[in-house]
Amino acid sequence: MLKRLISSLVALPILLFVVLMGGNYIKFAAMLLSLIGLYEFYHAFRLAGYKPSAKLGYTYTFVLYGAGFLDVGPIFYIAIVFMFLYNVLIYNVLSKHEAILDMALTFLGFFYVAFSFFHISLISSCG
């Protein structure tokens, strides 16, 4: 309990600073949270015996947020998601891994964690 209280006392001023500064600070914070979330997601499933490809998830998270920093059009974000899905399929076929659940977990981690947090960074460009 004390550990969580100390964590919140440290994180609250950082959160306030990021929100008040806006812009690239929010984008960077969302990217950092995405990477931490992806690590937790993939690590939890690795402990359960699955083998999602964390390298692909991290790489495409950087690609997605890189596009966000460049302020490209919305169609480009959709293209990144489809490129990621295509690369997950190709990676698993070429590595002869053939575990459909591992492919699904790799995609789900990126889509559920990184793509969801990415929408926080889009809020900063609305105003």
Buried (B, 14 or more C-beta within 10 A) or exposed (E): EEEEEEEEEEEEEEEEEBEEEEEEBBBBBBBEBBBEBBBEBBEEBEEEEBBBBBEBBBBBBEBBBEBBEEEEEEEEBEEBBEEBBEBBBEBBEEEEEEEEEBBEBBBBBBBBBBBEBBEBBBEBEEE
